[in-house]
Amino acid sequence: SFIPSMGYFLFSPLWALACDVLRVYRSALMASLAASGALLLAVSLPNLALSFGTTAALILANAICASPSLDIINAAVFPTLEDRAHFGRRRLWGSVGFGVA
């Protein structure tokens, strides 16, 4: 729990900065999700005997890869809204829906 939290905390702003500077939101999102999925698959393979250090490194790498997802999605959705004053409300209900699911 500590390792992924620190990965999100430290690298999410860096991903956001890189996406803003380079204007590569969609490709960064797809690359981060693909890398995150591959790393989770590597950690969960039953026949792969990993040491604690290797597992921790893979979990940290996954947190680094997955950290920009929500920020990039929010950045992509916000300009498409007709009434931007309700963005916070939509995010709230999206979070509630995610929690229920």
N, C-alpha and C positions, 0 to 999 in steps of 0.2 A: 504494500500500500504506500509506503514511503517513497520507493523508487519511482513508480509511475507519477505520483503527485509532484515530485521534484522535477521530473522530466517535463510535465505539462507547465509547471510554474516557470521554469527557466527558458524553455524553448518556444512556447507559444507566441510570445511577443517577437521573437526573432523570425519565426515563420511569417507572421503578419507583416513585419517590416520588409522582408524579402519579397513577399507577394505584392505589397504596395509599390515598392520601387520598380520591380520588374513587370508588373501588371500581368501576372501569369496565374490567376486565381484558379481557373478550371484545371489546368495541367498540374498545378501544385497539389490540388485536392485529390485528383486521380492518382498521382504518384505517391502521395502520403498514404492514401487508403490501401493501395496495392502493396506498398512496403510493409505497412502495419499488418495486413493480412498474412503476408509471407512470414513475417517474424512470429506471429501468433501460431501459425502452422508449425514452424520449426520448434517452438517451445512445447507444443502439445503432441508431437510425434511420440508414440509409445516406445518404439524401438531405439530411440535416440537417447543414450545415457549421457546426460549433461551434468557437469559439475555445478556447484552452487554459483561460482563466479561467472561461468558461461551463461547460466540461466538468468542471473541478475543483469548481465550485460545485454542479453536479448530483450529482457523486459524493459530496460531503460531505453534501448534503441526503438522498441515499439512505442513507448510513451513519446519519444521525440518525433517519430513519424506520425503518430495519431493526433498529436497536440493541435495542429492547425485546423482540423476538420470543422469544428463548430464555428470558429472565427471566420473561416473562408465562406462557409455556407451563409452566415449572417451578412457578410459583406456582399455576397451575391444577391441575396433576397432584398435587402434594404432599398436599393435603387429601383426595384420593380414595383414597390408598393405605391398605390395611388394616394393613400392617406398615411403619411409617415408618422403621424402622431400616435398611431395605434401599434407601432412596432413592438413596444415593450409588452403590450397586452398579448400580442400574437406569440411572442417568445415565451411568455408565462404559460399560455395554454399548450404550446408545443412541449414545454417541460413537463407539464402535468400529464399530457398524453403519453410521453415517453415513460414517465414513472408508472403509469397505470399498465402500460404494455409490458 
